[in-house]
């Protein structure tokens, strides 16, 4: 046991102090982001919107995320990641506090739209900060550490949220979300100083010459399509699956929170050792993305077994391993393709691919559920996986040809 623990700790060696501080700030922020996994349940069960209207509101969530990711990338290249991180998270805190007082359909649509534009400007800036604060050989592990912090926070967040909802109601969650965002960014400002880049002027000239570099990178565009379909699959975890838990198996918010805890707990215990092992094996990023997509696809086809509640555990375990392999390496692939001076634009497109999935996925999925039922939705989700697997094989072929 001592050897296992020692080996686990060794997987974290070599990461910079700044990356560790970023992980701590992310942990505080994500531990407080309790309302997101329960947003669809809050809209449907607490505010009593129809499934179709829930899908529409979540579509505005996705549109805001899409616009915010684009804006964050532009601002990161223009004013730097540091300022974007501070202003985004600070304003997001007040946005969450305000959101609890909005209960009308269109009010929620536009409030969530505005909130997500501000909140998701954070993502490209965070990705670029990891490229600045970590050595090239440690970038994948740095991303994994940030994901570990996110999932450690999200492991306890849903469980605590379920208890708070049962005892205090949803209103308390919005206050916690808002206050933790503000606390996280105050810590960020105190612990991490803005890093001045010596190659600033060179980067600016490169940005002007290669303004559309990401859009001209055809292999990167194929990769973005893969990320889109991966997002279409993964976001079922926070949109249709929590509702499915109640409608099919009558699970409470607390029980749903416990299942979500499995996801976070596995990631906290196994993701960093797994990534460290895969890094040593030197398996290509594209092959690992392919393996992830296969696991994602299987995880939803097995939900066609709808007479045994234990299948929800199998589903979350498969989803978790798919996530552990897929997300660090899609992020690493995007960072490795990013041209100097255009990192913000590359990472913005990466984030936008997932945001676009959140625009299309929730509305389409909720409409499918409303019209044809959950079983048909799982089949469609599995088909997204098959499409992404084909695209991934194509990307592997393209990368081999370019070598």
VENKA-V439202 format. One record per residue. N is the residue number from 1. RES is the residue in three letters. SS is DSSP state (alpha for helix, beta for strand, coil for the rest). PHI is phi as a letter, one per 40 degrees, with the letter a starting at -180 (none if undefined). D_FIRST is the distance of its C-alpha to the first C-alpha in whole Angstrom. Layout:
((N | RES | SS | PHI | D_FIRST) (N | RES | SS | PHI | D_FIRST))
This chain:
((1 | UNK | coil | none | 0) (2 | UNK | alpha | c | 4) (3 | UNK | alpha | c | 5) (4 | UNK | alpha | c | 5) (5 | UNK | alpha | c | 6) (6 | UNK | alpha | c | 9) (7 | UNK | alpha | c | 10) (8 | UNK | alpha | c | 11) (9 | UNK | alpha | c | 12) (10 | UNK | alpha | c | 14) (11 | UNK | coil | c | 16) (12 | UNK | coil | c | 18) (13 | UNK | coil | c | 19) (14 | UNK | coil | g | 23) (15 | UNK | coil | c | 24) (16 | UNK | coil | c | 27) (17 | UNK | alpha | d | 28) (18 | UNK | alpha | c | 30) (19 | UNK | alpha | c | 28) (20 | UNK | alpha | c | 25) (21 | UNK | alpha | c | 28) (22 | UNK | alpha | c | 29) (23 | UNK | alpha | c | 26) (24 | UNK | alpha | c | 26) (25 | UNK | alpha | c | 30) (26 | UNK | alpha | c | 29) (27 | UNK | alpha | d | 26) (28 | UNK | alpha | c | 29) (29 | UNK | alpha | c | 32) (30 | UNK | alpha | c | 30) (31 | UNK | alpha | c | 28) (32 | UNK | alpha | c | 32) (33 | UNK | coil | c | 33) (34 | UNK | coil | c | 33) (35 | UNK | coil | c | 36) (36 | UNK | alpha | d | 36) (37 | UNK | alpha | c | 34) (38 | UNK | alpha | b | 37) (39 | UNK | alpha | c | 40) (40 | UNK | alpha | c | 41) (41 | UNK | alpha | c | 41) (42 | UNK | alpha | d | 42) (43 | UNK | alpha | c | 45) (44 | UNK | alpha | c | 46) (45 | UNK | alpha | c | 45) (46 | UNK | alpha | c | 46) (47 | UNK | coil | c | 49) (48 | UNK | coil | g | 50) (49 | UNK | coil | c | 50) (50 | UNK | coil | c | 51) (51 | UNK | alpha | d | 48) (52 | UNK | alpha | c | 50) (53 | UNK | alpha | c | 51) (54 | UNK | alpha | c | 47) (55 | UNK | alpha | c | 47) (56 | UNK | alpha | c | 50) (57 | UNK | alpha | c | 48) (58 | UNK | alpha | c | 45) (59 | UNK | alpha | c | 47) (60 | UNK | alpha | c | 48) (61 | UNK | alpha | d | 44) (62 | UNK | alpha | c | 44) (63 | UNK | alpha | c | 47) (64 | UNK | alpha | c | 46) (65 | UNK | alpha | c | 43) (66 | UNK | alpha | c | 45) (67 | UNK | alpha | c | 47) (68 | UNK | alpha | c | 45) (69 | UNK | alpha | c | 43) (70 | UNK | alpha | c | 46) (71 | UNK | alpha | c | 47) (72 | UNK | alpha | c | 44) (73 | UNK | alpha | c | 44) (74 | UNK | alpha | c | 48) (75 | UNK | alpha | c | 47) (76 | UNK | alpha | c | 44) (77 | UNK | alpha | c | 46) (78 | UNK | alpha | c | 49) (79 | UNK | alpha | b | 48) (80 | UNK | coil | g | 44) (81 | UNK | alpha | c | 41) (82 | UNK | alpha | c | 41) (83 | UNK | alpha | c | 44) (84 | UNK | alpha | c | 43) (85 | UNK | alpha | d | 39) (86 | UNK | alpha | c | 41) (87 | UNK | alpha | c | 44) (88 | UNK | alpha | c | 42) (89 | UNK | alpha | c | 40) (90 | UNK | alpha | c | 42) (91 | UNK | alpha | c | 45) (92 | UNK | alpha | c | 42) (93 | UNK | alpha | d | 41) (94 | UNK | alpha | c | 45) (95 | UNK | alpha | c | 45) (96 | UNK | alpha | c | 42) (97 | UNK | alpha | c | 44) (98 | UNK | alpha | c | 48) (99 | UNK | alpha | c | 46) (100 | UNK | coil | c | 46) (101 | UNK | coil | c | 50) (102 | UNK | coil | b | 51) (103 | UNK | coil | b | 51) (104 | UNK | coil | c | 54) (105 | UNK | alpha | d | 53) (106 | UNK | alpha | c | 55) (107 | UNK | alpha | c | 54) (108 | UNK | alpha | c | 50) (109 | UNK | alpha | d | 51) (110 | UNK | alpha | c | 52) (111 | UNK | alpha | c | 50) (112 | UNK | alpha | c | 47) (113 | UNK | alpha | d | 48) (114 | UNK | alpha | c | 49) (115 | UNK | alpha | c | 45) (116 | UNK | alpha | c | 44) (117 | UNK | alpha | c | 46) (118 | UNK | alpha | c | 45) (119 | UNK | alpha | c | 41) (120 | UNK | coil | c | 40) (121 | UNK | alpha | c | 42) (122 | UNK | alpha | c | 39) (123 | UNK | alpha | c | 37) (124 | UNK | alpha | c | 39) (125 | UNK | alpha | c | 39) (126 | UNK | alpha | c | 35) (127 | UNK | alpha | c | 35) (128 | UNK | alpha | c | 37) (129 | UNK | alpha | c | 35) (130 | UNK | alpha | c | 32) (131 | UNK | alpha | c | 34) (132 | UNK | alpha | c | 36) (133 | UNK | alpha | c | 33) (134 | UNK | coil | b | 30) (135 | UNK | coil | c | 31) (136 | UNK | alpha | d | 32) (137 | UNK | alpha | c | 29) (138 | UNK | alpha | b | 27) (139 | UNK | alpha | c | 29) (140 | UNK | alpha | c | 27) (141 | UNK | alpha | c | 23) (142 | UNK | alpha | c | 25) (143 | UNK | alpha | c | 27) (144 | UNK | alpha | c | 23) (145 | UNK | alpha | c | 22) (146 | UNK | alpha | c | 25) (147 | UNK | alpha | c | 25) (148 | UNK | alpha | c | 21) (149 | UNK | alpha | c | 23) (150 | UNK | alpha | d | 26) (151 | UNK | alpha | c | 24) (152 | UNK | alpha | c | 22) (153 | UNK | alpha | c | 25) (154 | UNK | alpha | c | 26) (155 | UNK | alpha | c | 23) (156 | UNK | alpha | c | 25) (157 | UNK | alpha | d | 28) (158 | UNK | alpha | c | 29) (159 | UNK | alpha | c | 28) (160 | UNK | alpha | c | 30) (161 | UNK | alpha | c | 33) (162 | UNK | alpha | d | 33) (163 | UNK | alpha | c | 33) (164 | UNK | alpha | c | 35) (165 | UNK | alpha | c | 38) (166 | UNK | alpha | c | 38) (167 | UNK | alpha | c | 39) (168 | UNK | alpha | b | 40) (169 | UNK | coil | g | 41) (170 | UNK | coil | c | 41) (171 | UNK | alpha | d | 43) (172 | UNK | alpha | c | 40) (173 | UNK | alpha | c | 38) (174 | UNK | alpha | c | 40) (175 | UNK | alpha | c | 41) (176 | UNK | alpha | c | 37) (177 | UNK | alpha | d | 37) (178 | UNK | alpha | c | 40) (179 | UNK | alpha | c | 39) (180 | UNK | alpha | c | 35) (181 | UNK | alpha | c | 37) (182 | UNK | alpha | c | 39) (183 | UNK | alpha | c | 36) (184 | UNK | alpha | c | 34) (185 | UNK | alpha | c | 37) (186 | UNK | alpha | c | 38) (187 | UNK | alpha | c | 35) (188 | UNK | alpha | d | 35) (189 | UNK | alpha | c | 39) (190 | UNK | alpha | c | 37) (191 | UNK | alpha | c | 34) (192 | UNK | coil | b | 35) (193 | UNK | coil | c | 39) (194 | UNK | coil | c | 41) (195 | UNK | coil | c | 40) (196 | UNK | coil | c | 44) (197 | UNK | coil | c | 44) (198 | UNK | coil | c | 46) (199 | UNK | coil | c | 47) (200 | UNK | alpha | d | 48) (201 | UNK | alpha | c | 52) (202 | UNK | alpha | c | 51) (203 | UNK | alpha | c | 48) (204 | UNK | alpha | c | 51) (205 | UNK | alpha | c | 54) (206 | UNK | alpha | c | 51) (207 | UNK | alpha | c | 51) (208 | UNK | alpha | c | 54) (209 | UNK | alpha | c | 55) (210 | UNK | coil | b | 52) (211 | UNK | coil | d | 52) (212 | UNK | coil | b | 52) (213 | UNK | alpha | d | 49) (214 | UNK | alpha | c | 47) (215 | UNK | alpha | c | 49) (216 | UNK | alpha | c | 51) (217 | UNK | coil | c | 47) (218 | UNK | alpha | c | 48) (219 | UNK | alpha | c | 44) (220 | UNK | alpha | c | 43) (221 | UNK | alpha | c | 45) (222 | UNK | alpha | c | 44) (223 | UNK | alpha | d | 40) (224 | UNK | alpha | c | 41) (225 | UNK | alpha | c | 43) (226 | UNK | alpha | c | 39) (227 | UNK | alpha | c | 38) (228 | UNK | alpha | d | 40) (229 | UNK | alpha | c | 40) (230 | UNK | alpha | c | 36) (231 | UNK | alpha | c | 37) (232 | UNK | alpha | d | 39) (233 | UNK | alpha | c | 36) (234 | UNK | alpha | c | 34) (235 | UNK | alpha | c | 36) (236 | UNK | alpha | c | 36) (237 | UNK | alpha | c | 33) (238 | UNK | coil | b | 35) (239 | UNK | coil | b | 38) (240 | UNK | alpha | c | 39) (241 | UNK | alpha | c | 36) (242 | UNK | alpha | d | 36) (243 | UNK | alpha | c | 39) (244 | UNK | alpha | d | 39) (245 | UNK | alpha | d | 36) (246 | UNK | alpha | c | 39) (247 | UNK | alpha | c | 42) (248 | UNK | alpha | c | 40) (249 | UNK | alpha | b | 38) (250 | UNK | coil | f | 39) (251 | UNK | coil | c | 36) (252 | UNK | coil | c | 36) (253 | UNK | alpha | d | 35) (254 | UNK | alpha | c | 32) (255 | UNK | alpha | c | 31) (256 | UNK | alpha | c | 31) (257 | UNK | alpha | c | 29) (258 | UNK | alpha | c | 26) (259 | UNK | alpha | c | 26) (260 | UNK | alpha | c | 27) (261 | UNK | alpha | c | 23) (262 | UNK | alpha | d | 22) (263 | UNK | alpha | d | 23) (264 | UNK | alpha | c | 22) (265 | UNK | alpha | c | 18) (266 | UNK | alpha | c | 18) (267 | UNK | alpha | c | 19) (268 | UNK | alpha | c | 17) (269 | UNK | alpha | c | 14) (270 | UNK | alpha | b | 15) (271 | UNK | alpha | c | 18) (272 | UNK | alpha | c | 17) (273 | UNK | alpha | c | 15) (274 | UNK | alpha | c | 17) (275 | UNK | alpha | c | 20) (276 | UNK | alpha | c | 19) (277 | UNK | alpha | c | 18) (278 | UNK | alpha | c | 22) (279 | UNK | alpha | c | 23) (280 | UNK | alpha | c | 22) (281 | UNK | alpha | c | 24) (282 | UNK | coil | f | 27) (283 | UNK | coil | c | 28) (284 | UNK | coil | c | 31) (285 | UNK | alpha | d | 31) (286 | UNK | alpha | c | 34) (287 | UNK | alpha | c | 32) (288 | UNK | alpha | c | 29) (289 | UNK | alpha | c | 31) (290 | UNK | alpha | c | 33) (291 | UNK | alpha | d | 30) (292 | UNK | alpha | d | 29) (293 | UNK | alpha | c | 33) (294 | UNK | alpha | c | 32) (295 | UNK | alpha | c | 29) (296 | UNK | alpha | d | 31) (297 | UNK | alpha | c | 34) (298 | UNK | alpha | c | 33) (299 | UNK | alpha | c | 31) (300 | UNK | alpha | c | 35) (301 | UNK | alpha | c | 36) (302 | UNK | alpha | c | 34) (303 | UNK | alpha | c | 35) (304 | UNK | alpha | c | 39) (305 | UNK | coil | c | 37) (306 | UNK | coil | b | 38) (307 | UNK | coil | b | 38) (308 | UNK | coil | b | 35) (309 | UNK | coil | c | 33) (310 | UNK | coil | c | 29) (311 | UNK | alpha | c | 31) (312 | UNK | alpha | c | 30) (313 | UNK | alpha | c | 26) (314 | UNK | alpha | d | 27) (315 | UNK | alpha | d | 29) (316 | UNK | alpha | c | 27) (317 | UNK | alpha | c | 23) (318 | UNK | alpha | c | 26) (319 | UNK | alpha | d | 27) (320 | UNK | alpha | c | 24) (321 | UNK | alpha | c | 23) (322 | UNK | alpha | c | 27) (323 | UNK | alpha | c | 27) (324 | UNK | alpha | c | 23) (325 | UNK | alpha | c | 25) (326 | UNK | alpha | c | 29) (327 | UNK | alpha | c | 29) (328 | UNK | alpha | c | 27) (329 | UNK | alpha | c | 29) (330 | UNK | alpha | c | 32) (331 | UNK | alpha | c | 32) (332 | UNK | alpha | c | 31) (333 | UNK | alpha | c | 34) (334 | UNK | alpha | c | 37) (335 | UNK | alpha | c | 36) (336 | UNK | alpha | c | 36) (337 | UNK | alpha | c | 40) (338 | UNK | coil | c | 41) (339 | UNK | coil | c | 44) (340 | UNK | coil | d | 44) (341 | UNK | coil | g | 46) (342 | UNK | coil | b | 45) (343 | UNK | alpha | d | 42) (344 | UNK | alpha | c | 43) (345 | UNK | alpha | c | 45) (346 | UNK | alpha | c | 42) (347 | UNK | alpha | c | 40) (348 | UNK | alpha | c | 42) (349 | UNK | alpha | c | 43) (350 | UNK | alpha | d | 39) (351 | UNK | alpha | c | 39) (352 | UNK | alpha | c | 42) (353 | UNK | alpha | c | 41) (354 | UNK | alpha | c | 39) (355 | UNK | alpha | c | 41) (356 | UNK | alpha | c | 44) (357 | UNK | alpha | c | 42) (358 | UNK | alpha | c | 42) (359 | UNK | alpha | c | 45) (360 | UNK | alpha | c | 46) (361 | UNK | alpha | d | 43) (362 | UNK | alpha | c | 43) (363 | UNK | alpha | c | 47) (364 | UNK | alpha | c | 47) (365 | UNK | alpha | c | 44) (366 | UNK | alpha | c | 46) (367 | UNK | alpha | c | 49) (368 | UNK | alpha | c | 48) (369 | UNK | alpha | c | 46) (370 | UNK | alpha | c | 50) (371 | UNK | alpha | c | 52) (372 | UNK | alpha | b | 50) (373 | UNK | coil | g | 47) (374 | UNK | alpha | c | 43) (375 | UNK | alpha | d | 43) (376 | UNK | alpha | c | 45) (377 | UNK | alpha | c | 43) (378 | UNK | alpha | c | 40) (379 | UNK | alpha | c | 42) (380 | UNK | alpha | c | 43) (381 | UNK | alpha | c | 40) (382 | UNK | alpha | c | 39) (383 | UNK | alpha | c | 42) (384 | UNK | alpha | d | 41) (385 | UNK | alpha | c | 38) (386 | UNK | alpha | c | 40) (387 | UNK | alpha | c | 42) (388 | UNK | alpha | c | 39) (389 | UNK | alpha | c | 38) (390 | UNK | alpha | c | 42) (391 | UNK | alpha | c | 42) (392 | UNK | alpha | c | 39) (393 | UNK | alpha | c | 40) (394 | UNK | alpha | c | 43) (395 | UNK | alpha | c | 41) (396 | UNK | alpha | d | 39) (397 | UNK | alpha | c | 43) (398 | UNK | alpha | c | 44) (399 | UNK | alpha | c | 41) (400 | UNK | alpha | c | 42) (401 | UNK | alpha | c | 46) (402 | UNK | alpha | c | 45) (403 | UNK | coil | c | 43))
